[in-house]
C-alpha cells in the first residue's frame, strides 16, 4: 500500500494545504475527522482564517495550548514534524 492510500492521507493533504496557506480545502478535510490530530489542524485552519475564538476551541479539543496567531507558521511546522515522526508522511 502506498503512503497516499493510508487512512491518514487526508490529514497529510490538509497539512499540505495549510503549508500553502490555503485553509479552505484544509477545513473541508479536517471538519469531518474526529481525531486529536485533526482537531489540532482544525485549530490551525481557524488561526489562518483569523477566527481565533474558534481556533482556541479546536486547540482545546486537541488538548493543546493555543499559542496565538503569531505562531501559526511554527504550529504548521510542528504538525509536519508530528506527522513525520509518526511515519504518516511519504
Secondary structure in CASP SS format (residue, H / E / C, confidence):
PFRMAT SS
TARGET T0000
AUTHOR 0000-0000-0000
METHOD secondary structure of the structure
MODEL  1
X C 1.00
X C 1.00
X H 1.00
X H 1.00
X H 1.00
X C 1.00
X C 1.00
X C 1.00
X H 1.00
X H 1.00
X H 1.00
X H 1.00
X H 1.00
X H 1.00
X H 1.00
X H 1.00
X H 1.00
X H 1.00
X H 1.00
X C 1.00
X C 1.00
X C 1.00
X H 1.00
X H 1.00
X H 1.00
X H 1.00
X H 1.00
X H 1.00
X H 1.00
X H 1.00
X C 1.00
X C 1.00
X C 1.00
X C 1.00
X C 1.00
X H 1.00
X H 1.00
X H 1.00
X H 1.00
X H 1.00
X H 1.00
X H 1.00
X H 1.00
X H 1.00
X H 1.00
X H 1.00
X H 1.00
X H 1.00
X H 1.00
X C 1.00
X C 1.00
X H 1.00
X H 1.00
X H 1.00
X H 1.00
X H 1.00
X H 1.00
X H 1.00
X H 1.00
X H 1.00
X H 1.00
X C 1.00
X C 1.00
X C 1.00
X C 1.00
X C 1.00
X C 1.00
X C 1.00
X H 1.00
X H 1.00
X H 1.00
X H 1.00
X H 1.00
X H 1.00
X H 1.00
X H 1.00
X H 1.00
X H 1.00
X H 1.00
X H 1.00
X H 1.00
X H 1.00
X H 1.00
X H 1.00
X H 1.00
X C 1.00
X C 1.00
X C 1.00
X C 1.00
X C 1.00
END
